[in-house]
Amino acid sequence: MELLRFTTAGSVDDGKSTLIGRLLYDTKQLFDDTIETVERISKQKGLSHLDLALITDGLKAEREQGITIDVAYRYFNTPKRKFIIADTPGHVQYTRNMVTGASTANLALVLIDARNGVVEQTKRHSFIASLLHIPHLVLCINKMDLVNYSEDIFNRIVEEYETFAAKFEIVDIHFIPISARNGDNIVDRSANMPWYKGPTLMYLLENIHIGSDQNLTDCRFPVQYIVRPHSEKEHDFRGYAGRIRGGVFRTGDRVIILPTEFFTTIKEINWSGTTVKEAFPPMSVTMQLGDDIDISRGDMIVRENNVPKISQEIDAMICWLNPKKLLVNGRYIIRHTTREAKCFLKEIVYKIDINTLHRNTDDKEIAMNDIARIRLKSAIPLFYDPYRRNRITGSFILVDEFTNETVGAGMINQ
Amino acid sequence: MSSYQLSYLEELESESIFVLREVASQFERPMLLFSGGKDSTVLAWMSKKAFAPAPIPYPLVHIDTGHNFPEAIEFRDNLIRLLGVRLIVGSVQESIDTGRVVEEKGPYASRNVLQTVTLLDTIEKHKFDACIGGARRDEEKARAKERFFSHRDGFGQWDPKNQRPELWNIFNGKKAQGEHFRVFPLSNWTEMDVWNYILHEKIELPSLYFSHYRKCFYRDGTLLAWSEFMTLKEGEKPEMMRVRCRTVGDMTCTGVTISNATALEDVIKEIALSRTTERGTRFDDKRSDTAMEDRKKEGYF
């Protein structure tokens, strides 16, 4: 059984909560006590049907305001896959939450209200999915029941979407006409839309190919922790623990250590309590090397003929996460893989209007939820790949030196 | 292996081990909160894997309400020996004796809530800067928004509206003096994932999780294990029944299920078929609709 992580973006009224409730309900993930609560509250609200949106009801503050203010994680599984949903609020003031949810997703579900078609929100959500390089995008044209299950309307929305999505780098796009409220094309094929020949949403989620979402080409192993038992029995043991972030490492491979550029070989790889011959992402392993070399947390083990970029200068897109504005010449702490350094912000190149995608080079005030292109310089070299090539070695966060808060999320351009 | 795709359990384990190693790297005085339940037991064994062949680089901390199932204490002490790890006990009885907390009275009295004070005192006494816990996001709606690295202020409080964004796999454990973190490596696991992992890894659990005979009684529709620490209401009569515990906590608030399951496989089968949530048998959550959210803000586990 595989694991698929997906994110959902939508606004208050497009039925996102209902869709998630429907997925949990139809896959029988809900327990009797949860269903009873939903039934009771639905009745209290005077509804004739189950208000499936209540299933994903969150914190007290959210219920008071009737909105989702934070990323909520939901879990369900079918015999084929386990799913993790990062359920994010879709309003512009919550861009940072959408970015957070998107950062770990293999797939994004974007909802479109069939009555309204492609709106600004759809464009924004698609832009974020493309910016965060989510490999698969599924457009759910929802509320088809309210437009008489019209094939024409569906086709028009698909066409409109494809025209503007041509600007994005999204490899894999799917369109599904659904009604989350009535369950059309969610788990079961809709009898109301015989004209639709594609897969149901559940079929797609269960079968979409995610095997090639990881980078298996460029070997990257950021050293996370040094295992040294200091015991009689294991006196000379020196293990380098961490998570494989790219490529396939094999015992006997000749590797190079960054930043010292020493060469050595992989003597043994230990994973989950056993010795393995090869290791690939996202395994957490402990490696032993052929030579005694001084290696510490933040170093990176790579293959000699395929090294990442090594530089102190970073050109990146950033999503700002904090009410305190981004400062040119501001000093921050950058955390990239297992490496940490001081850095300063050299330049704001442009800000992106996330509704029009216009690059604004005049207004460079970067406030919370803004997305901008920046250049920064770190105090020590970082070992990185473009974000498009590797979502882990190409991403970083900025931390405020004084408040310790996570203030920015960065994606390296080249 | 040839397809270079991990199974979901392997991927979850790799994620959790990454988090455990991140704790050992980023903090000076971490610890693992150990309750004797299945989740913290899984974390203890996973910690062993994460740092092998070196010993686990943090102690296990048990916040002891004094109302424990004897089986849980026996299990705890045995596990400590097996893992070769240090145990630190924070005593709620001591907090009561020194007047730090006042014991609740009446039939619904429980020391569960009092644990928060003992926990925070223990953190301060030992200057712990990170507490690893077994909580999962699928347990409860307030937990669904919890981070892997959850920041606590100088008062140990959680501010759900002002959490640090957590992106990719980059965890920010930076903090000011006196603050600490709660870390939840099992965030992405569900109850069934944990059970399947226990089966797969052949992890030993306290006997309480398996069918046994014990005195029980019904209160407000929930079957509770009887103990001498509880005040019975009129009409409540403990009777000997064959049951198992679904969660293992304080004796005054842990519900039980009628069961004949003595093998792990049978317990898992029953859980897969059961129609109430895991915490549905926990009395501490029934106090109000937002019981968990309120307790978490105060600094609860």
Interface residues (C-beta under 8 A of the other chain):
Chain A: M1 E2 L3 F31 D32 D33 T34 D57 G58 L59 K60 A61 I69 D70 V71 A72 Y73 R74 Y75 N77 R81 K82 I84 R96 N97 V99 T100 S103 T104 I210 G211 Q214 L216 Q224 Y225 V227 R228 P229 H230 S231 K233 E234 F237 G239 A241 G242 R243 V248 N270 S272 G273 E278 F280 P282 M283 S284 T286 R297 L321 I333 R335 H336 T338 R391 I392 S395 F396 I397 V399 N404 E405 T406 A409
Chain B: M1 S3 Y4 Q5 L6 S7 Y8 L9 E10 E11 L12 E13 S14 E15 I17 F18 R21 E22 A24 S25 K49 A50 F51 A52 P53 A54 P55 R137 D138 K141 A142 A144 K145 P160 K161 Q163 R164 P165 E166 L167 W168 N169 I170 N172 K174 K175 A176 S187 N188 T190 M192 D193 S274 R275 T276 T277 G280 T290 E293
